[in-house]
């Protein structure tokens, strides 16, 4: 690489490192503390910043508000006078209402974006038993170590979710999702990013319209769908319903029922323990499955070529089709490849 090409990259890296260091050393513009045994709900809303909530307080709730420049002229810090002037454009409330702690910052003029305005972010520290309702239109959301119902939504950032116990409902219109170590019902959706899920238990629903999905160590009823990426998984117990319209499917260590389909790739699935059914299909690739064959099964295998070794089988065997009962029949096993081959334990 030429020196003239390298200099802009070095400059961009230094700017990024400087920015991260400044955020790490950043002090809140406002800090408020609230006490009371009845405080059990948190409401946070901001028009243009991030939200972070952590349930690591023994008691009481601490709210920190951060104010950052939102312009494009390279200015990183604002004076106290400049901040106060720009905050005149916001309605800000940080306080309590009954059993609720509220921290809200909404622009008074919602008819357009002012490049000289600021973004307002909140960091909140609470006890573990805290339900939340979080909304931002222009930043990421991080939420961790809470018990209770959690509802959060952003129109322009990523979601990072960890160590939650309760009903979880999160959505982003423009970012990735990372979720781990959560229990009970988990529903997460993004319109423009990938999803990574690890160590979840319960009813799990993951949806993306524009990215890949990675699943690791999940236990429960799992639904994972994407319209524009691949699906990878390892160590999934219970029941899995996975689908993609634009990528491959790679699953390992599946113990339980599995239904998966793709319209734009091949499938490789390793099943360590059979559940109530196996249903795999692709419209543009092959299906390759590794699984135990000692149970009673009703086989329905279709592809350009079907490869499987069978004993104690009663049914039809052709080059492109195998249909019948294995070991007396039982578990439905449907494998279909419209544009490729189907193979079991080959």
Backbone as numpy.savetxt, mean C-alpha at the origin, in Angstrom:
# Nx Ny Nz CAx CAy CAz Cx Cy Cz
31.17 9.25 -18.53 30.32 10.44 -18.53 31.20 11.69 -18.53
30.88 12.68 -19.36 31.64 13.91 -19.43 31.46 14.71 -18.15
32.48 15.56 -17.86 32.43 16.38 -16.66 31.24 17.34 -16.69
30.93 17.88 -17.90 29.81 18.80 -18.02 28.48 18.13 -17.72
28.39 16.81 -17.98 27.19 16.07 -17.66 27.13 15.69 -16.19
28.30 15.50 -15.59 28.37 15.06 -14.20 28.04 16.16 -13.22
28.44 17.41 -13.53 28.24 18.52 -12.60 26.78 18.74 -12.21
25.83 18.74 -13.16 24.42 18.92 -12.75 23.93 17.82 -11.83
24.42 16.59 -12.04 23.99 15.49 -11.19 24.53 15.66 -9.78
25.81 16.09 -9.66 26.40 16.32 -8.35 25.67 17.44 -7.63
25.36 18.51 -8.37 24.64 19.64 -7.78 23.27 19.21 -7.26
22.55 18.42 -8.06 21.22 17.96 -7.65 21.31 17.09 -6.40
22.35 16.25 -6.33 22.53 15.39 -5.16 22.82 16.21 -3.91
23.66 17.24 -4.06 23.98 18.10 -2.91 22.77 18.85 -2.42
21.93 19.32 -3.36 20.69 20.01 -2.98 19.79 19.08 -2.19
19.66 17.82 -2.68 18.79 16.86 -2.00 19.29 16.55 -0.60
20.65 16.38 -0.46 21.22 16.07 0.85 21.02 17.25 1.79
21.24 18.47 1.28 21.06 19.67 2.10 19.63 19.79 2.56
18.68 19.53 1.64 17.26 19.63 1.98 16.89 18.64 3.06
17.39 17.39 2.94 17.10 16.37 3.95 17.67 16.77 5.31
18.89 17.31 5.30 19.51 17.72 6.55 18.73 18.85 7.21
18.24 19.78 6.38 17.46 20.88 6.92 16.15 20.39 7.54
15.49 19.44 6.88 14.25 18.90 7.43 14.52 18.14 8.72
15.67 17.44 8.78 16.00 16.68 9.99 16.21 17.61 11.17
16.80 18.81 10.92 17.08 19.77 11.99 15.93 20.76 12.20
14.89 20.62 11.43 13.80 21.59 11.45 13.07 21.58 12.79
12.72 22.77 13.25 11.96 22.90 14.48 10.52 23.27 14.15
9.57 22.77 14.94 8.16 23.10 14.67 7.88 24.59 14.90
6.98 25.12 14.11 6.56 26.51 14.27 5.67 26.65 15.50
4.83 25.63 15.74 3.94 25.60 16.89 3.99 24.21 17.51
4.05 24.14 18.83 3.90 22.88 19.56 2.85 23.05 20.64
1.88 22.13 20.66 0.84 22.18 21.70 0.68 20.79 22.31
0.46 20.78 23.63 0.27 19.53 24.36 -1.12 19.51 24.99
-1.76 18.34 24.92 -3.10 18.18 25.47 -3.13 16.94 26.37
-3.79 17.07 27.51 -3.92 15.94 28.43 -5.40 15.67 28.68
-5.67 14.45 29.08 -7.05 14.06 29.36 -7.28 12.61 29.00
-7.79 11.85 29.94 -7.99 10.43 29.72 -9.04 10.15 28.66
-9.94 11.11 28.39 -11.02 10.88 27.43 -10.61 11.11 25.98
-9.43 11.65 25.73 -9.00 11.94 24.37 -8.73 10.63 23.62
-9.58 10.34 22.65 -9.49 9.05 21.95 -9.62 9.17 20.43
-9.82 10.39 19.92 -9.97 10.61 18.49 -9.08 11.76 18.03
-8.47 11.59 16.87 -7.60 12.61 16.31 -8.07 12.98 14.91
-8.22 14.27 14.66 -8.60 14.78 13.34 -7.51 15.74 12.88
-6.92 15.43 11.72 -5.88 16.29 11.15 -6.23 16.57 9.70
-6.16 17.84 9.32 -6.47 18.21 7.94 -5.58 19.37 7.53
-4.94 19.24 6.36 -4.12 20.32 5.82 -4.22 20.35 4.32
-4.06 21.54 3.74 -4.25 21.70 2.31 -3.00 21.40 1.50
-1.83 21.48 2.10 -0.66 21.34 1.24 0.57 20.79 1.91
0.43 19.94 2.91 1.59 19.40 3.60 1.39 17.96 4.00
2.38 17.41 4.65 2.35 16.02 5.07 1.76 15.88 6.47
1.40 14.63 6.82 0.86 14.31 8.14 1.58 13.07 8.65
2.04 13.13 9.89 2.65 11.97 10.54 2.03 11.80 11.92
1.60 10.57 12.22 1.01 10.27 13.52 1.68 9.02 14.08
2.15 9.11 15.31 2.79 7.97 15.97 2.21 7.79 17.36
1.80 6.57 17.67 1.20 6.28 18.98 2.22 5.82 19.99
3.22 6.66 20.26 4.29 6.27 21.17 4.31 7.07 22.46
3.22 7.80 22.75 3.14 8.55 24.00 2.53 7.68 25.10
3.07 7.77 26.30 2.47 7.05 27.43 1.12 7.67 27.78
1.02 8.98 27.68 -0.23 9.69 27.93 -0.14 11.06 27.28
-1.30 11.65 27.05 -1.32 12.98 26.46 -1.06 12.96 24.96
-1.36 14.08 24.32 -1.19 14.23 22.87 -0.35 15.47 22.60
0.68 15.31 21.79 1.51 16.44 21.38 1.34 16.68 19.89
1.05 17.93 19.52 0.87 18.32 18.13 1.96 19.32 17.75
2.67 19.02 16.68 3.67 19.93 16.14 3.25 20.38 14.74
3.32 21.68 14.50 2.99 22.23 13.18 4.25 22.80 12.55
4.49 22.41 11.29 5.67 22.86 10.55 5.22 23.71 9.37
5.94 24.78 9.10 5.63 25.67 7.99 6.85 25.72 7.07
6.62 25.39 5.78 7.71 25.36 4.81 7.36 26.20 3.60
8.36 26.80 2.94 8.09 27.56 1.71 7.51 26.65 0.64
6.63 27.20 -0.14 5.97 26.42 -1.20 6.26 27.04 -2.56
7.36 27.84 -2.65 7.64 28.53 -3.90 8.75 27.83 -4.67
9.07 28.38 -5.83 10.03 27.76 -6.74 11.26 28.64 -6.96
11.50 29.58 -6.06 12.62 30.48 -6.28 13.88 30.05 -5.52
13.86 28.83 -4.98 15.02 28.30 -4.30 15.13 28.69 -2.84
14.20 29.46 -2.33 14.25 29.89 -0.94 13.86 28.75 -0.02
14.71 28.47 0.96 14.49 27.33 1.84 13.88 27.76 3.17
14.36 28.85 3.72 13.90 29.30 5.03 13.13 30.61 4.92
12.18 30.78 5.82 11.41 32.01 5.90 11.62 32.66 7.26
11.61 33.98 7.28 11.69 34.68 8.55 10.36 34.55 9.29
10.38 34.87 10.58 9.15 34.80 11.36 8.10 35.74 10.80
8.54 36.90 10.35 7.60 37.87 9.78 6.98 37.35 8.48
7.80 36.71 7.64 7.29 36.16 6.38 6.29 35.04 6.65
6.59 34.19 7.63 5.67 33.10 7.96 4.34 33.66 8.45
4.40 34.60 9.36 3.17 35.18 9.90 2.34 35.84 8.81
3.01 36.48 7.86 2.30 37.12 6.76 1.59 36.09 5.89
2.28 35.01 5.57 1.70 34.00 4.69 0.63 33.16 5.39
0.74 33.02 6.69 -0.27 32.27 7.43 -1.61 33.01 7.50
-1.61 34.28 7.14 -2.87 35.02 7.07 -3.80 34.42 6.03
-3.24 33.64 5.09 -4.06 33.02 4.04 -4.72 31.72 4.50
-4.51 31.32 5.76 -5.01 30.04 6.26 -5.94 30.23 7.46
-6.88 29.31 7.55 -7.65 29.12 8.79 -6.99 27.98 9.56
-6.45 28.26 10.71 -5.70 27.27 11.49 -6.36 27.07 12.84
-6.53 25.78 13.20 -7.08 25.45 14.51 -6.31 24.27 15.08
-5.82 24.41 16.28 -5.18 23.31 17.01 -5.75 23.32 18.42
-6.57 22.34 18.73 -7.21 22.32 20.04 -8.01 21.05 20.24
-8.91 21.07 21.22 -9.74 19.91 21.53 -11.21 20.26 21.43
-11.99 19.26 21.08 -13.45 19.36 21.08 -14.00 18.06 21.65
-14.41 18.08 22.89 -14.86 16.85 23.54 -13.72 15.86 23.66
-13.92 14.66 23.13 -12.88 13.64 23.19 -11.95 13.68 21.98
-12.04 14.73 21.16 -11.27 14.85 19.93 -10.16 15.89 20.08
-9.00 15.54 19.50 -7.93 16.50 19.27 -7.97 16.86 17.79
-8.01 18.17 17.50 -8.11 18.61 16.10 -6.92 19.52 15.76
-6.35 19.25 14.58 -5.29 20.11 14.03 -5.60 20.32 12.56
-6.04 21.51 12.19 -6.46 21.77 10.82 -5.83 23.05 10.31
-5.47 23.04 9.02 -4.92 24.21 8.35 -5.44 24.22 6.93
-6.40 25.08 6.66 -7.03 25.13 5.34 -6.88 26.53 4.74
-6.58 26.55 3.46 -6.45 27.84 2.77 -7.80 28.54 2.69
-7.79 29.84 2.92 -9.02 30.61 2.80 -9.45 30.73 1.35
-8.47 30.91 0.44 -8.75 31.01 -0.99 -8.43 29.68 -1.64
-9.45 28.95 -2.05 -9.26 27.62 -2.63 -9.40 27.63 -4.15
-9.31 28.81 -4.76 -9.52 28.92 -6.20 -8.24 28.78 -7.01
-7.13 28.57 -6.38 -5.89 28.43 -7.14 -4.71 28.23 -6.21
-3.55 27.85 -6.82 -2.34 27.60 -6.04 -1.44 28.81 -6.12
-1.01 29.33 -5.00 -0.14 30.49 -4.92 1.30 30.01 -4.72
2.15 30.29 -5.70 3.53 29.81 -5.63 4.30 30.42 -4.47
3.83 31.55 -3.95 4.50 32.19 -2.82 3.89 31.80 -1.48
2.99 30.83 -1.50 2.36 30.42 -0.26 3.27 29.44 0.48
2.74 28.80 1.50 3.51 27.84 2.28 2.75 26.51 2.36
3.46 25.46 2.69 2.82 24.19 3.01 2.90 23.99 4.51
1.82 23.49 5.08 1.73 23.28 6.53 1.60 21.79 6.80
2.55 21.28 7.56 2.57 19.85 7.91 2.36 19.68 9.40
1.87 18.50 9.77 1.64 18.20 11.19 2.32 16.88 11.56
2.95 16.88 12.73 3.40 15.65 13.37 2.68 15.55 14.71
2.06 14.40 14.95 1.26 14.23 16.16 1.72 12.96 16.88
1.91 13.08 18.19 2.32 11.96 19.04 1.20 11.70 20.03
0.70 10.46 20.05 -0.47 10.12 20.84 -0.24 8.83 21.62
-1.12 8.51 22.58 -1.14 7.16 23.14 -1.55 6.14 22.07
-1.33 4.87 22.34 -1.61 3.84 21.33 -3.12 3.75 21.02
-3.96 3.90 22.02 -5.41 3.82 21.80 -5.92 5.15 21.25
-5.90 5.27 19.93 -6.31 6.52 19.30 -6.85 6.23 17.89
-8.09 6.63 17.64 -8.66 6.56 16.30 -8.32 7.84 15.56
-8.20 7.76 14.23 -7.79 8.95 13.47 -8.65 9.16 12.24
-8.68 10.42 11.82 -9.27 10.82 10.54 -8.32 11.89 9.97
-7.54 11.51 8.94 -6.47 12.36 8.42 -6.73 12.68 6.95
-6.53 13.96 6.59 -6.75 14.40 5.20 -5.70 15.43 4.81
-5.07 15.22 3.65 -4.20 16.22 3.06 -4.34 16.16 1.54
-4.25 17.32 0.90 -4.38 17.37 -0.54 -3.04 17.50 -1.24
-1.94 17.52 -0.47 -0.68 17.70 -1.16 0.54 17.16 -0.45
0.43 16.05 0.27 1.59 15.52 0.96 1.40 14.08 1.35
2.44 13.50 1.92 2.42 12.10 2.33 1.78 11.95 3.70
1.39 10.71 4.02 0.85 10.39 5.33 1.63 9.21 5.91
2.09 9.37 7.14 2.73 8.29 7.87 1.95 8.06 9.16
1.62 6.82 9.43 0.81 6.51 10.61 1.31 5.20 11.20
1.52 5.18 12.53 2.12 3.99 13.13 1.71 3.84 14.60
1.76 2.58 15.05 1.64 2.23 16.48 0.35 2.71 17.12
-0.78 2.43 16.45 -2.09 2.84 16.96 -3.05 1.66 17.04
-4.04 1.79 17.92 -5.11 0.81 18.04 -6.44 1.54 17.91
-7.30 1.04 17.00 -8.58 1.69 16.76 -8.83 1.85 15.28
-9.89 2.54 14.92 -10.23 2.74 13.51 -9.41 3.90 12.95
-8.76 3.64 11.80 -7.90 4.65 11.19 -8.38 4.94 9.77
-8.68 6.20 9.49 -9.11 6.64 8.16 -8.19 7.76 7.71
-7.59 7.63 6.52 -6.66 8.65 6.05 -6.66 8.70 4.52
-6.42 9.92 4.01 -6.48 10.11 2.57 -5.59 11.28 2.15
-4.88 11.10 1.03 -4.11 12.18 0.44 -4.32 12.17 -1.08
-4.31 13.36 -1.65 -4.47 13.48 -3.10 -3.14 13.60 -3.82
-2.03 13.68 -3.07 -0.78 13.89 -3.79 0.45 13.40 -3.07
0.40 12.25 -2.42 1.57 11.75 -1.72 1.47 10.28 -1.40
2.52 9.75 -0.80 2.59 8.33 -0.47 1.97 8.04 0.89
1.70 6.76 1.13 1.21 6.29 2.43 2.23 5.32 3.02
2.59 5.53 4.27 3.44 4.59 4.98 2.73 4.21 6.27
2.39 2.93 6.40 1.51 2.46 7.47 2.20 1.30 8.19
2.26 1.37 9.52 2.90 0.27 10.25 2.33 0.13 11.65
2.27 -1.12 12.11 1.91 -1.46 13.48 0.57 -0.85 13.91
-0.47 -1.14 13.12 -1.82 -0.70 13.46 -2.68 -1.91 13.79
-3.57 -1.72 14.76 -4.46 -2.80 15.18 -5.89 -2.26 15.17
-6.65 -2.61 14.13 -8.01 -2.11 14.00 -8.40 -2.01 12.55
-9.53 -1.40 12.29 -10.00 -1.22 10.92 -9.21 -0.07 10.28
-8.60 -0.35 9.12 -7.73 0.61 8.45 -8.28 0.89 7.06
-8.46 2.18 6.75 -8.96 2.57 5.44 -8.14 3.76 4.95
-7.27 3.53 3.95 -6.40 4.58 3.46 -6.42 4.68 1.95
-6.22 5.91 1.45 -6.29 6.12 0.00 -5.36 7.26 -0.41
-4.71 7.09 -1.57 -3.94 8.15 -2.19 -4.20 8.16 -3.68
-4.23 9.36 -4.25 -4.46 9.49 -5.69 -3.16 9.67 -6.45
-2.02 9.74 -5.75 -0.80 9.99 -6.49 0.47 9.54 -5.82
0.49 8.35 -5.24 1.71 7.91 -4.58 1.71 6.43 -4.27
2.83 5.94 -3.78 2.99 4.54 -3.44 2.46 4.26 -2.04
2.29 2.97 -1.72 1.82 2.54 -0.41 2.78 1.50 0.15
3.18 1.69 1.39 3.98 0.71 2.11 3.28 0.42 3.43
2.96 -0.85 3.68 2.21 -1.22 4.87 2.82 -2.47 5.48
2.95 -2.48 6.82 3.53 -3.64 7.48 3.01 -3.76 8.91
2.99 -4.99 9.40 2.69 -5.31 10.80 1.36 -4.72 11.25
0.31 -4.98 10.47 -1.03 -4.51 10.83 -1.97 -5.69 10.98
-3.04 -5.47 11.77 -3.98 -6.54 12.07 -5.41 -6.07 11.85
-6.30 -7.03 11.71 -7.73 -6.83 11.43 -7.94 -6.42 9.97
-8.87 -5.52 9.71 -9.24 -5.18 8.34 -8.34 -4.08 7.79
-7.71 -4.35 6.63 -6.83 -3.39 5.99 -7.33 -3.13 4.58
-7.72 -1.88 4.28 -8.13 -1.49 2.94 -7.30 -0.29 2.51
-6.48 -0.48 1.47 -5.59 0.58 0.99 -5.67 0.65 -0.53
-5.71 1.87 -1.04 -5.90 2.06 -2.48 -5.06 3.24 -2.97
-4.46 3.07 -4.16 -3.75 4.15 -4.82 -4.08 4.15 -6.31
-4.12 5.35 -6.87 -4.38 5.48 -8.31 -3.10 5.68 -9.10
-1.96 5.76 -8.42 -0.76 6.04 -9.19 0.53 5.60 -8.55
0.59 4.39 -7.99 1.84 3.94 -7.39 1.83 2.47 -7.05
2.96 1.99 -6.60 3.12 0.59 -6.23 2.66 0.35 -4.80
2.46 -0.93 -4.45 2.07 -1.31 -3.10 3.01 -2.40 -2.59
3.54 -2.20 -1.39 4.34 -3.21 -0.71 3.68 -3.53 0.63
3.37 -4.80 0.85 2.67 -5.21 2.08 3.43 -6.35 2.74
3.69 -6.21 4.05 4.43 -7.21 4.79 3.79 -7.46 6.15
3.74 -8.70 6.56 3.33 -9.11 7.91 1.98 -8.52 8.29
0.96 -8.88 7.52 -0.40 -8.43 7.80 -1.27 -9.63 8.16
-2.25 -9.39 9.04 -3.21 -10.43 9.43 -4.62 -9.87 9.35
-5.54 -10.68 8.80 -6.94 -10.26 8.77 -7.48 -10.21 7.35
-8.46 -9.36 7.16 -9.05 -9.15 5.84 -8.30 -8.00 5.17
-7.63 -8.31 4.06 -6.69 -7.37 3.45 -7.14 -7.08 2.02
-7.32 -5.80 1.71 -7.77 -5.39 0.38 -6.80 -4.32 -0.13
-6.05 -4.63 -1.20 -5.04 -3.73 -1.75 -5.34 -3.50 -3.23
-5.43 -2.23 -3.62 -5.80 -1.89 -5.00 -4.90 -0.77 -5.52
-4.38 -0.93 -6.75 -3.66 0.14 -7.43 -4.01 0.14 -8.91
-4.08 1.34 -9.47 -4.37 1.47 -10.90 -3.11 1.70 -11.71
-1.95 1.81 -11.05 -0.78 2.13 -11.85 0.54 1.70 -11.26
0.65 0.48 -10.71 1.92 0.05 -10.15 1.92 -1.42 -9.81
3.07 -1.90 -9.37 3.24 -3.29 -9.00 2.79 -3.53 -7.57
2.59 -4.80 -7.22 2.20 -5.20 -5.87 3.17 -6.27 -5.37
3.69 -6.07 -4.15 4.58 -7.04 -3.53 3.98 -7.45 -2.19
3.82 -8.76 -1.99 3.18 -9.30 -0.79 4.13 -10.24 -0.08
4.30 -10.07 1.22 5.17 -10.95 2.00 4.56 -11.22 3.37
4.48 -12.49 3.74 4.04 -12.92 5.07 2.67 -12.36 5.43
1.67 -12.69 4.62 0.29 -12.27 4.87 -0.53 -13.47 5.31
-1.48 -13.24 6.22 -2.31 -14.32 6.74 -3.75 -13.82 6.85
-4.65 -14.39 6.03 -6.05 -13.99 6.07 -6.68 -14.04 4.70
-7.73 -13.27 4.52 -8.39 -13.13 3.21 -7.76 -11.95 2.49
-6.99 -12.23 1.44 -6.19 -11.21 0.77 -6.73 -10.96 -0.64
-7.01 -9.69 -0.94 -7.36 -9.26 -2.29 -6.32 -8.24 -2.73
-5.68 -8.50 -3.87 -4.63 -7.60 -4.37 -4.77 -7.47 -5.88
-5.15 -6.28 -6.34 -5.40 -6.06 -7.77 -4.66 -4.83 -8.27
-4.11 -4.91 -9.48 -3.48 -3.78 -10.14 -3.85 -3.77 -11.61
-3.94 -2.57 -12.15 -4.24 -2.45 -13.58 -2.99 -2.19 -14.41
-1.82 -2.06 -13.74 -0.66 -1.71 -14.54 0.67 -2.16 -13.99
0.78 -3.39 -13.48 2.06 -3.84 -12.96 2.05 -5.30 -12.61
3.18 -5.79 -12.15 3.32 -7.19 -11.77 2.87 -7.42 -10.34
2.68 -8.70 -10.01 2.33 -9.11 -8.65 3.34 -10.16 -8.20
3.97 -9.90 -7.05 4.90 -10.86 -6.46 4.48 -11.13 -5.03
4.60 -12.39 -4.61 4.21 -12.73 -3.25 5.00 -13.89 -2.70
5.17 -13.93 -1.38 5.88 -15.02 -0.72 5.33 -15.17 0.69
4.96 -16.39 1.05 4.48 -16.66 2.40 3.09 -16.14 2.67
2.13 -16.59 1.87 0.75 -16.13 2.00 -0.12 -17.28 2.48
-0.83 -17.08 3.60 -1.71 -18.09 4.16 -3.16 -17.61 4.11
-4.08 -18.55 3.95 -5.49 -18.20 3.96 -6.09 -18.30 2.58
-6.57 -17.17 2.06 -7.19 -17.13 0.73 -6.67 -15.90 0.00
-6.20 -16.10 -1.23 -5.64 -15.01 -2.03 -6.42 -14.84 -3.32
-6.82 -13.60 -3.59 -7.44 -13.21 -4.87 -6.58 -12.10 -5.45
-5.80 -12.42 -6.50 -4.86 -11.46 -7.06 -5.09 -11.33 -8.56
-4.93 -10.10 -9.07 -5.14 -9.90 -10.50 -4.40 -8.69 -11.02
-3.94 -8.77 -12.28 -3.29 -7.65 -12.94 -3.67 -7.66 -14.42
-3.77 -6.46 -14.98 -4.07 -6.33 -16.40 -2.82 -6.05 -17.21
-1.67 -5.93 -16.54 -0.50 -5.55 -17.31 0.82 -6.04 -16.77
0.90 -7.28 -16.28 2.18 -7.77 -15.77 2.14 -9.24 -15.43
3.25 -9.74 -14.94 3.37 -11.14 -14.57 2.92 -11.37 -13.13
2.73 -12.65 -12.78 2.37 -13.04 -11.42 3.39 -14.07 -10.94
4.04 -13.79 -9.81 5.02 -14.69 -9.22 4.67 -14.88 -7.75
4.27 -16.09 -7.38 3.85 -16.37 -6.00 4.61 -17.58 -5.48
5.08 -17.50 -4.25 5.79 -18.61 -3.61 5.26 -18.79 -2.20
5.33 -20.02 -1.72 4.93 -20.30 -0.34 3.48 -20.01 -0.05
2.59 -20.33 -0.99 1.16 -20.12 -0.79 0.57 -21.31 -0.05
-0.09 -21.06 1.06 -0.74 -22.12 1.84 -2.21 -21.75 1.98
-3.04 -22.30 1.08 -4.45 -21.97 1.12 -5.03 -21.84 -0.27
-6.22 -21.28 -0.34 -6.91 -21.11 -1.62 -6.27 -19.96 -2.40
-6.21 -20.10 -3.72 -5.60 -19.05 -4.53 -6.35 -18.89 -5.85
-6.68 -17.64 -6.13 -7.26 -17.26 -7.42 -6.43 -16.10 -7.94
-5.89 -16.25 -9.15 -5.05 -15.19 -9.71 -5.21 -15.18 -11.22
-5.14 -13.98 -11.78 -5.23 -13.86 -13.24 -4.39 -12.69 -13.71
-3.95 -12.76 -14.97 -3.27 -11.66 -15.62 -3.66 -11.63 -17.08
-3.75 -10.42 -17.60 -4.04 -10.25 -19.03 -2.78 -9.91 -19.82
-1.64 -9.81 -19.14 -0.46 -9.37 -19.86 0.84 -9.97 -19.40
0.88 -11.26 -19.02 2.14 -11.86 -18.60 1.99 -13.31 -18.23
3.09 -13.90 -17.82 3.10 -15.30 -17.41 2.87 -15.42 -15.91
2.67 -16.68 -15.47 2.41 -16.94 -14.05 3.31 -18.08 -13.57
3.91 -17.87 -12.40 4.64 -18.93 -11.71 4.14 -18.96 -10.27
3.57 -20.08 -9.86 2.94 -20.17 -8.54 3.42 -21.43 -7.84
3.92 -21.26 -6.61 4.33 -22.38 -5.77 3.35 -22.48 -4.61
2.64 -23.61 -4.55 1.65 -23.85 -3.50 2.21 -24.92 -2.57
2.40 -24.56 -1.31 2.94 -25.52 -0.34 1.84 -26.34 0.32
0.64 -25.75 0.42 -0.51 -26.44 1.03 -1.77 -26.01 0.31
-2.53 -26.98 -0.17 -3.76 -26.68 -0.91 -4.86 -26.21 0.02
-5.68 -25.28 -0.49 -6.85 -24.84 0.22 -8.10 -25.40 -0.42
-9.14 -24.56 -0.56 -10.40 -25.02 -1.11 -10.42 -25.05 -2.63
-9.54 -24.26 -3.27 -9.51 -24.22 -4.73 -8.21 -23.62 -5.23
-7.91 -23.88 -6.53 -6.82 -23.25 -7.26 -7.39 -22.79 -8.59
-7.29 -21.49 -8.87 -7.86 -20.93 -10.10 -6.87 -19.91 -10.66
-6.13 -20.29 -11.71 -5.10 -19.44 -12.29 -5.32 -19.31 -13.79
-5.23 -18.08 -14.30 -5.44 -17.89 -15.73 -4.63 -16.71 -16.25
-4.20 -16.82 -17.51 -3.51 -15.74 -18.19 -3.95 -15.69 -19.65
-4.00 -14.48 -20.19 -4.39 -14.31 -21.59 -3.19 -14.10 -22.50
-1.98 -13.97 -21.92 -0.83 -13.65 -22.76 0.46 -14.23 -22.21
0.45 -15.49 -21.80 1.66 -16.11 -21.28 1.40 -17.53 -20.84
2.34 -18.10 -20.14 2.23 -19.48 -19.68 1.89 -19.52 -18.19
1.45 -20.70 -17.73 1.15 -20.93 -16.32 2.00 -22.11 -15.85
2.83 -21.84 -14.86 3.69 -22.89 -14.31 3.43 -23.00 -12.81
3.03 -24.19 -12.36 2.61 -24.38 -10.97 3.40 -25.52 -10.33
3.81 -25.29 -9.10 4.39 -26.35 -8.27 3.46 -26.54 -7.08
2.98 -27.79 -6.88 2.03 -28.01 -5.79 1.96 -29.50 -5.45
1.50 -29.84 -4.24 1.32 -31.26 -3.88 0.20 -31.88 -4.71
0.37 -33.15 -5.05 -0.61 -33.84 -5.89 -1.20 -35.05 -5.19
-1.17 -35.05 -3.85 -1.65 -36.21 -3.10 -3.09 -36.06 -2.61
-3.75 -34.95 -2.92 -5.13 -34.74 -2.52 -6.09 -35.08 -3.67
-7.35 -35.28 -3.32 -8.36 -35.44 -4.34 -8.63 -34.12 -5.05
-8.60 -34.14 -6.39 -8.76 -32.91 -7.16 -9.62 -33.15 -8.39
-10.33 -32.09 -8.77 -11.00 -32.03 -10.06 -10.17 -31.13 -10.96
-9.44 -31.74 -11.92 -8.51 -30.99 -12.75 -9.19 -30.47 -14.01
-8.92 -29.19 -14.32 -9.37 -28.59 -15.58 -8.22 -27.71 -16.08
-7.37 -28.28 -16.96 -6.15 -27.63 -17.41 -6.24 -27.37 -18.90
-6.00 -26.11 -19.31 -6.10 -25.73 -20.73 -4.94 -24.83 -21.11
-4.33 -25.12 -22.28 -3.25 -24.30 -22.80 -2.81 -24.78 -24.17
-1.87 -24.07 -24.78 -1.33 -24.56 -26.05 -0.69 -25.93 -25.88
-0.12 -26.13 -24.70 0.45 -27.42 -24.34 0.27 -27.60 -22.85
-0.17 -28.80 -22.42 -0.35 -29.10 -21.01 0.62 -30.20 -20.62
1.44 -29.94 -19.58 2.43 -30.90 -19.12 2.19 -31.21 -17.65
1.88 -32.48 -17.36 1.65 -32.91 -15.99 1.75 -34.43 -15.93
2.37 -34.95 -14.88 2.46 -36.40 -14.66 1.35 -36.81 -13.70
0.54 -37.80 -14.12 -0.65 -38.17 -13.35 -0.66 -39.65 -13.00
-1.07 -39.94 -11.78 -1.35 -41.29 -11.32 -2.70 -41.28 -10.64
-3.42 -42.39 -10.72 -4.75 -42.49 -10.13 -5.66 -41.39 -10.68
-5.66 -41.26 -12.00 -6.43 -40.21 -12.67 -7.48 -40.84 -13.57
-8.68 -40.27 -13.54 -9.78 -40.74 -14.38 -10.33 -39.55 -15.16
-10.04 -39.49 -16.47 -10.54 -38.37 -17.26 -9.88 -38.30 -18.63
-9.91 -37.14 -19.19 -9.44 -36.88 -20.55 -8.05 -36.25 -20.53
-7.13 -36.81 -21.33 -5.78 -36.27 -21.44 -5.48 -36.03 -22.92
-5.26 -34.77 -23.25 -4.87 -34.40 -24.61 -3.68 -33.45 -24.53
-3.11 -33.14 -25.70 -1.95 -32.26 -25.73 -2.25 -30.90 -25.11
-3.43 -30.36 -25.39 -3.77 -29.02 -24.94 -4.88 -28.99 -23.88
-5.22 -30.17 -23.34 -6.33 -30.20 -22.37 -6.24 -31.43 -21.48
-6.38 -31.20 -20.17 -6.50 -32.29 -19.21 -7.70 -31.99 -18.34
-8.65 -32.94 -18.29 -9.86 -32.72 -17.51 -10.31 -34.04 -16.90
-10.50 -34.04 -15.57 -10.96 -35.25 -14.90 -10.65 -35.23 -13.42
-10.76 -36.41 -12.80 -10.62 -36.53 -11.34 -9.30 -37.20 -10.99
-8.57 -36.56 -10.07 -7.33 -37.11 -9.55 -7.56 -37.57 -8.12
-7.16 -38.81 -7.83 -7.34 -39.38 -6.48 -8.79 -39.35 -6.03
-9.69 -39.57 -6.96 -11.11 -39.62 -6.65 -11.83 -38.29 -6.75
-11.10 -37.19 -7.01 -11.74 -35.88 -7.16 -11.88 -35.14 -5.83
-12.17 -33.85 -5.94 -12.35 -33.03 -4.73 -12.06 -31.57 -4.99
-10.86 -31.12 -4.72 -10.51 -29.70 -4.82 -10.51 -29.26 -6.29
-11.27 -28.21 -6.65 -11.24 -27.72 -8.03 -9.90 -27.06 -8.34
-9.24 -27.51 -9.41 -7.97 -26.93 -9.87 -8.16 -26.52 -11.32
-8.28 -25.22 -11.57 -8.48 -24.68 -12.91 -7.26 -23.86 -13.31
-6.57 -24.31 -14.35 -5.41 -23.61 -14.88 -5.63 -23.35 -16.36
-5.49 -22.09 -16.78 -5.78 -21.74 -18.16 -4.75 -20.75 -18.69
-4.22 -21.03 -19.90 -3.28 -20.14 -20.58 -3.71 -20.02 -22.03
-4.30 -18.89 -22.37 -4.78 -18.71 -23.74 -3.65 -18.48 -24.73
-2.51 -18.01 -24.23 -1.41 -17.73 -25.15 -0.13 -18.45 -24.82
-0.21 -19.55 -24.07 1.01 -20.25 -23.68 0.71 -21.63 -23.13
1.69 -22.21 -22.47 1.56 -23.56 -21.97 1.15 -23.58 -20.51
0.69 -24.77 -20.07 0.34 -25.01 -18.67 1.16 -26.20 -18.19
1.82 -26.06 -17.03 2.59 -27.18 -16.51 2.46 -27.23 -14.99
2.44 -28.48 -14.46 2.42 -28.73 -13.03 3.60 -29.61 -12.66
4.41 -29.12 -11.73 5.57 -29.87 -11.20 6.51 -30.33 -12.33
6.77 -29.48 -13.28 7.65 -29.83 -14.39 8.93 -28.99 -14.34
